[in-house]
Amino acid sequence: MTVFNIPASLFYLKGLILPIPFPWKFYSRFFYLMFCFFILLSYPIFAQNTHSPSNSFLQSKLTHLSIDDGLSQNGAFAIAQDNKGFMWIGTKDGLNKYDGYSFTVFNHNPYDSTTLSSNSVRALYNDSRGILWIITSKGELNFMDSKTEIFHKIPINIQNMSSITEDKEGNIWIGTFRTGLFQVKRKDILTSNYQFTNYKHQPDKPNSIIDNNILSIATDQDGILWIGTSSGLDTLTPNSERFEHYFIEKVPVNKVGN
């Protein structure tokens, strides 16, 4: 595996903040290359037009943000943008709010139950109602209302949480490293009735989720849930129990370059 010798901190590129490197052991060069691929899709390159917006993106100034600029820790694990445009960066040592000029750091205080439950942040997600969801490295689920900036810990028994997203109905979906996919109903969250549905791989059911080790999840504009696993990419249509599986086609060596 190629090792990218880049300082472990945060980079800011004309509105795009990148946590580099991505330190989770589950990720390999494949996922790094896929990340770069999606970035290129977002900013198509047209060499024949030197004044195109894409070229201005490539010529943008890269600003390096680190602890010298107020970031609480140089290892940035997760990034989310809220409805007001603020950037939230999860690190090993607290949650950072960036307004484009300076950082505000939120840390755990053992004597204050309204603070972050743990300083090491693994994943972030800002939902449609302006609630920021936080998964800590200890496997704790927190949420914070951006209006009050008060943290709430959800006492939900889901182990090894890795990623989080929201569907069109406002339900929360949580991916885990070994125990599959979970759906938590929005109404249950608001009433503190934390019940959930667990989707796990079942060898005798070909339309079950392909793998219980989930690396990332996201919802598209049509409400389809996309799940990246260790064994391939799955999709789940709303109100359906059927997972569709997508794999990378293996090309024979003698056909490469034809």
C-alpha beads as a LAMMPS data file, in Angstrom:
LAMMPS data file: protein, C-alpha beads

258 atoms
257 bonds

1 atom types
1 bond types

-500.0 500.0 xlo xhi
-500.0 500.0 ylo yhi
-500.0 500.0 zlo zhi

Masses

1 110.0

Atoms # bond

1 1 1 0.000 0.000 0.000
2 1 1 1.294 3.417 -0.921
3 1 1 2.049 5.706 1.991
4 1 1 1.263 9.362 1.345
5 1 1 3.793 11.432 3.268
6 1 1 1.547 14.422 4.024
7 1 1 1.413 16.251 7.376
8 1 1 -1.502 15.015 9.453
9 1 1 -3.562 18.147 9.655
10 1 1 -6.211 20.098 7.783
11 1 1 -6.157 21.703 4.352
12 1 1 -8.505 24.412 3.113
13 1 1 -8.969 24.797 -0.659
14 1 1 -11.398 27.537 -1.686
15 1 1 -14.293 26.267 0.406
16 1 1 -13.195 22.626 0.448
17 1 1 -11.691 21.285 3.661
18 1 1 -9.880 17.949 3.500
19 1 1 -8.799 15.786 6.449
20 1 1 -5.454 14.304 5.333
21 1 1 -4.495 11.575 5.859
22 1 1 -7.598 9.479 6.686
23 1 1 -6.157 7.312 9.468
24 1 1 -8.724 4.532 9.913
25 1 1 -7.120 1.153 9.360
26 1 1 -10.130 -0.019 7.343
27 1 1 -9.372 2.382 4.525
28 1 1 -6.779 1.609 1.857
29 1 1 -5.409 3.231 -1.262
30 1 1 -8.581 2.166 -3.101
31 1 1 -10.772 4.462 -0.979
32 1 1 -8.270 7.304 -1.254
33 1 1 -8.349 6.989 -5.055
34 1 1 -12.158 6.829 -5.043
35 1 1 -12.199 10.061 -3.001
36 1 1 -9.971 11.745 -5.579
37 1 1 -12.203 10.404 -8.361
38 1 1 -15.322 11.983 -6.854
39 1 1 -13.492 15.278 -6.403
40 1 1 -12.601 15.250 -10.111
41 1 1 -16.225 14.507 -10.984
42 1 1 -17.303 17.538 -8.978
43 1 1 -14.823 19.797 -10.791
44 1 1 -14.551 18.682 -14.449
45 1 1 -11.342 19.710 -16.210
46 1 1 -11.422 21.270 -19.682
47 1 1 -7.861 21.842 -20.880
48 1 1 -8.940 23.748 -23.975
49 1 1 -10.460 26.574 -21.913
50 1 1 -7.849 28.212 -19.711
51 1 1 -10.458 30.568 -18.225
52 1 1 -12.951 27.888 -17.190
53 1 1 -14.103 27.673 -13.543
54 1 1 -12.412 24.278 -13.270
55 1 1 -9.011 25.812 -13.997
56 1 1 -9.616 28.503 -11.402
57 1 1 -10.256 25.660 -8.928
58 1 1 -6.928 24.066 -9.818
59 1 1 -5.191 27.411 -9.427
60 1 1 -6.813 28.127 -6.054
61 1 1 -4.594 28.841 -3.126
62 1 1 -4.179 25.895 -0.770
63 1 1 -4.249 27.059 2.830
64 1 1 -2.881 24.796 5.548
65 1 1 -4.790 24.933 8.841
66 1 1 -3.237 23.369 11.925
67 1 1 -2.936 23.765 15.673
68 1 1 -1.018 26.979 14.976
69 1 1 -4.304 28.429 13.615
70 1 1 -6.378 27.247 16.583
71 1 1 -7.312 23.727 15.468
72 1 1 -7.422 21.592 18.615
73 1 1 -5.485 18.680 17.119
74 1 1 -3.785 18.003 13.786
75 1 1 -5.513 14.646 13.204
76 1 1 -8.816 15.548 11.512
77 1 1 -11.144 12.522 11.293
78 1 1 -14.450 14.016 10.119
79 1 1 -15.910 17.188 8.569
80 1 1 -19.458 18.513 8.187
81 1 1 -20.993 21.843 7.206
82 1 1 -24.078 23.131 9.007
83 1 1 -27.023 25.094 7.632
84 1 1 -25.351 28.404 8.465
85 1 1 -22.188 27.580 6.548
86 1 1 -19.963 26.853 9.541
87 1 1 -17.524 23.973 9.172
88 1 1 -17.292 21.374 11.929
89 1 1 -14.122 19.308 12.235
90 1 1 -13.828 16.243 14.442
91 1 1 -10.354 15.478 15.833
92 1 1 -8.757 13.260 18.464
93 1 1 -8.935 16.156 20.881
94 1 1 -12.329 17.773 20.547
95 1 1 -14.845 19.155 18.071
96 1 1 -13.894 22.331 16.182
97 1 1 -16.183 24.972 14.687
98 1 1 -14.576 27.017 11.903
99 1 1 -16.103 30.273 10.625
100 1 1 -13.512 30.905 7.918
101 1 1 -11.339 32.986 10.246
102 1 1 -10.961 31.216 13.580
103 1 1 -11.770 28.029 15.488
104 1 1 -14.042 27.450 18.469
105 1 1 -13.238 24.205 20.280
106 1 1 -15.757 22.031 22.135
107 1 1 -14.362 19.508 24.610
108 1 1 -15.675 16.959 27.060
109 1 1 -16.136 18.185 30.622
110 1 1 -16.758 15.347 33.107
111 1 1 -18.577 17.783 35.392
112 1 1 -20.962 19.069 32.717
113 1 1 -23.466 16.662 31.116
114 1 1 -24.261 19.161 28.342
115 1 1 -20.768 18.882 26.826
116 1 1 -19.402 16.398 24.309
117 1 1 -19.339 12.887 25.830
118 1 1 -15.805 12.165 24.564
119 1 1 -13.067 14.251 22.967
120 1 1 -12.147 11.880 20.117
121 1 1 -14.623 12.310 17.232
122 1 1 -14.985 9.595 14.579
123 1 1 -17.873 10.821 12.361
124 1 1 -20.095 13.893 11.872
125 1 1 -23.378 14.550 10.089
126 1 1 -25.562 17.670 9.920
127 1 1 -29.199 16.765 9.304
128 1 1 -32.053 18.648 7.615
129 1 1 -33.244 20.157 10.909
130 1 1 -29.893 21.692 11.782
131 1 1 -28.904 19.017 14.271
132 1 1 -25.263 17.987 14.272
133 1 1 -24.729 14.273 14.939
134 1 1 -21.440 13.124 16.429
135 1 1 -20.026 9.616 16.719
136 1 1 -17.085 9.409 19.102
137 1 1 -14.213 6.940 18.955
138 1 1 -15.649 5.318 22.076
139 1 1 -18.769 4.430 20.094
140 1 1 -21.001 7.057 21.707
141 1 1 -23.729 8.869 19.773
142 1 1 -24.212 12.585 20.522
143 1 1 -26.286 15.288 18.911
144 1 1 -26.040 19.050 19.201
145 1 1 -28.653 21.666 18.397
146 1 1 -26.849 24.447 16.505
147 1 1 -29.103 27.076 18.111
148 1 1 -28.033 26.249 21.659
149 1 1 -24.749 24.385 21.055
150 1 1 -25.731 22.032 23.862
151 1 1 -24.745 18.377 23.500
152 1 1 -26.984 15.415 24.245
153 1 1 -25.770 11.836 24.570
154 1 1 -28.126 9.159 23.259
155 1 1 -28.023 6.021 25.441
156 1 1 -28.434 3.665 22.504
157 1 1 -26.778 0.247 22.541
158 1 1 -25.138 0.091 19.093
159 1 1 -21.555 -1.119 19.089
160 1 1 -18.682 -0.043 16.788
161 1 1 -20.465 2.846 15.051
162 1 1 -18.584 4.082 11.973
163 1 1 -20.827 6.415 9.935
164 1 1 -24.159 8.212 9.995
165 1 1 -26.686 9.759 7.601
166 1 1 -30.359 10.734 7.326
167 1 1 -33.120 9.651 4.917
168 1 1 -35.890 11.781 3.391
169 1 1 -38.248 11.007 6.257
170 1 1 -35.731 12.262 8.807
171 1 1 -34.808 8.822 10.103
172 1 1 -31.212 8.313 11.176
173 1 1 -29.112 5.497 9.698
174 1 1 -25.965 4.278 11.430
175 1 1 -23.269 2.075 9.918
176 1 1 -21.057 -0.079 12.102
177 1 1 -17.757 -1.865 11.636
178 1 1 -18.999 -5.359 12.510
179 1 1 -22.700 -5.386 13.336
180 1 1 -24.357 -4.153 10.140
181 1 1 -26.698 -1.235 9.469
182 1 1 -29.142 0.364 11.911
183 1 1 -32.184 2.571 11.353
184 1 1 -33.408 4.788 14.196
185 1 1 -36.847 6.359 13.663
186 1 1 -37.009 10.142 13.948
187 1 1 -40.046 10.021 16.242
188 1 1 -38.175 7.674 18.569
189 1 1 -35.270 10.098 18.865
190 1 1 -37.513 13.044 19.706
191 1 1 -39.371 11.058 22.385
192 1 1 -36.192 9.453 23.798
193 1 1 -37.613 6.049 22.853
194 1 1 -34.483 4.669 21.254
195 1 1 -35.637 1.645 19.296
196 1 1 -33.956 0.592 16.102
197 1 1 -34.003 -1.876 13.216
198 1 1 -30.811 -3.826 12.525
199 1 1 -29.976 -4.965 8.983
200 1 1 -27.333 -7.701 8.918
201 1 1 -25.881 -9.983 6.287
202 1 1 -27.720 -13.294 6.036
203 1 1 -25.980 -15.929 3.889
204 1 1 -29.273 -17.612 2.951
205 1 1 -30.823 -14.317 1.749
206 1 1 -29.125 -12.881 -1.376
207 1 1 -30.916 -9.530 -0.988
208 1 1 -29.650 -8.909 2.526
209 1 1 -26.825 -6.441 3.033
210 1 1 -23.607 -7.782 1.474
211 1 1 -21.362 -7.283 4.526
212 1 1 -21.714 -6.290 8.178
213 1 1 -18.519 -4.216 8.057
214 1 1 -19.753 -0.791 6.892
215 1 1 -17.232 1.906 6.032
216 1 1 -19.512 4.754 4.869
217 1 1 -23.158 5.579 4.140
218 1 1 -24.932 8.399 2.279
219 1 1 -28.378 9.251 0.901
220 1 1 -28.869 10.653 -2.615
221 1 1 -31.493 13.148 -3.858
222 1 1 -33.906 10.320 -4.686
223 1 1 -33.765 9.030 -1.130
224 1 1 -31.747 5.930 -2.002
225 1 1 -29.325 4.857 0.701
226 1 1 -25.807 4.013 -0.513
227 1 1 -23.722 1.754 1.720
228 1 1 -19.991 1.198 1.284
229 1 1 -18.887 -2.099 2.809
230 1 1 -15.730 -4.206 2.910
231 1 1 -17.242 -6.502 0.268
232 1 1 -18.686 -3.961 -2.159
233 1 1 -21.265 -1.222 -2.611
234 1 1 -24.937 -1.680 -1.696
235 1 1 -28.051 0.413 -2.201
236 1 1 -31.324 0.313 -0.305
237 1 1 -34.513 1.873 -1.701
238 1 1 -36.812 3.555 0.863
239 1 1 -39.476 1.277 2.371
240 1 1 -37.731 -1.753 0.899
241 1 1 -35.979 -4.663 2.554
242 1 1 -33.994 -5.522 -0.588
243 1 1 -30.352 -4.523 -0.937
244 1 1 -28.855 -4.208 -4.414
245 1 1 -25.187 -5.165 -4.742
246 1 1 -22.524 -3.532 -6.925
247 1 1 -19.027 -4.863 -7.479
248 1 1 -15.922 -3.781 -9.355
249 1 1 -15.605 -5.906 -12.459
250 1 1 -12.330 -7.818 -12.580
251 1 1 -10.641 -7.367 -15.971
252 1 1 -8.357 -10.225 -17.156
253 1 1 -4.718 -9.186 -17.407
254 1 1 -4.559 -10.050 -21.125
255 1 1 -7.415 -7.577 -21.851
256 1 1 -5.879 -4.573 -20.094
257 1 1 -5.068 -1.857 -22.638
258 1 1 -7.321 -3.267 -25.392

Bonds

1 1 1 2
2 1 2 3
3 1 3 4
4 1 4 5
5 1 5 6
6 1 6 7
7 1 7 8
8 1 8 9
9 1 9 10
10 1 10 11
11 1 11 12
12 1 12 13
13 1 13 14
14 1 14 15
15 1 15 16
16 1 16 17
17 1 17 18
18 1 18 19
19 1 19 20
20 1 20 21
21 1 21 22
22 1 22 23
23 1 23 24
24 1 24 25
25 1 25 26
26 1 26 27
27 1 27 28
28 1 28 29
29 1 29 30
30 1 30 31
31 1 31 32
32 1 32 33
33 1 33 34
34 1 34 35
35 1 35 36
36 1 36 37
37 1 37 38
38 1 38 39
39 1 39 40
40 1 40 41
41 1 41 42
42 1 42 43
43 1 43 44
44 1 44 45
45 1 45 46
46 1 46 47
47 1 47 48
48 1 48 49
49 1 49 50
50 1 50 51
51 1 51 52
52 1 52 53
53 1 53 54
54 1 54 55
55 1 55 56
56 1 56 57
57 1 57 58
58 1 58 59
59 1 59 60
60 1 60 61
61 1 61 62
62 1 62 63
63 1 63 64
64 1 64 65
65 1 65 66
66 1 66 67
67 1 67 68
68 1 68 69
69 1 69 70
70 1 70 71
71 1 71 72
72 1 72 73
73 1 73 74
74 1 74 75
75 1 75 76
76 1 76 77
77 1 77 78
78 1 78 79
79 1 79 80
80 1 80 81
81 1 81 82
82 1 82 83
83 1 83 84
84 1 84 85
85 1 85 86
86 1 86 87
87 1 87 88
88 1 88 89
89 1 89 90
90 1 90 91
91 1 91 92
92 1 92 93
93 1 93 94
94 1 94 95
95 1 95 96
96 1 96 97
97 1 97 98
98 1 98 99
99 1 99 100
100 1 100 101
101 1 101 102
102 1 102 103
103 1 103 104
104 1 104 105
105 1 105 106
106 1 106 107
107 1 107 108
108 1 108 109
109 1 109 110
110 1 110 111
111 1 111 112
112 1 112 113
113 1 113 114
114 1 114 115
115 1 115 116
116 1 116 117
117 1 117 118
118 1 118 119
119 1 119 120
120 1 120 121
121 1 121 122
122 1 122 123
123 1 123 124
124 1 124 125
125 1 125 126
126 1 126 127
127 1 127 128
128 1 128 129
129 1 129 130
130 1 130 131
131 1 131 132
132 1 132 133
133 1 133 134
134 1 134 135
135 1 135 136
136 1 136 137
137 1 137 138
138 1 138 139
139 1 139 140
140 1 140 141
141 1 141 142
142 1 142 143
143 1 143 144
144 1 144 145
145 1 145 146
146 1 146 147
147 1 147 148
148 1 148 149
149 1 149 150
150 1 150 151
151 1 151 152
152 1 152 153
153 1 153 154
154 1 154 155
155 1 155 156
156 1 156 157
157 1 157 158
158 1 158 159
159 1 159 160
160 1 160 161
161 1 161 162
162 1 162 163
163 1 163 164
164 1 164 165
165 1 165 166
166 1 166 167
167 1 167 168
168 1 168 169
169 1 169 170
170 1 170 171
171 1 171 172
172 1 172 173
173 1 173 174
174 1 174 175
175 1 175 176
176 1 176 177
177 1 177 178
178 1 178 179
179 1 179 180
180 1 180 181
181 1 181 182
182 1 182 183
183 1 183 184
184 1 184 185
185 1 185 186
186 1 186 187
187 1 187 188
188 1 188 189
189 1 189 190
190 1 190 191
191 1 191 192
192 1 192 193
193 1 193 194
194 1 194 195
195 1 195 196
196 1 196 197
197 1 197 198
198 1 198 199
199 1 199 200
200 1 200 201
201 1 201 202
202 1 202 203
203 1 203 204
204 1 204 205
205 1 205 206
206 1 206 207
207 1 207 208
208 1 208 209
209 1 209 210
210 1 210 211
211 1 211 212
212 1 212 213
213 1 213 214
214 1 214 215
215 1 215 216
216 1 216 217
217 1 217 218
218 1 218 219
219 1 219 220
220 1 220 221
221 1 221 222
222 1 222 223
223 1 223 224
224 1 224 225
225 1 225 226
226 1 226 227
227 1 227 228
228 1 228 229
229 1 229 230
230 1 230 231
231 1 231 232
232 1 232 233
233 1 233 234
234 1 234 235
235 1 235 236
236 1 236 237
237 1 237 238
238 1 238 239
239 1 239 240
240 1 240 241
241 1 241 242
242 1 242 243
243 1 243 244
244 1 244 245
245 1 245 246
246 1 246 247
247 1 247 248
248 1 248 249
249 1 249 250
250 1 250 251
251 1 251 252
252 1 252 253
253 1 253 254
254 1 254 255
255 1 255 256
256 1 256 257
257 1 257 258
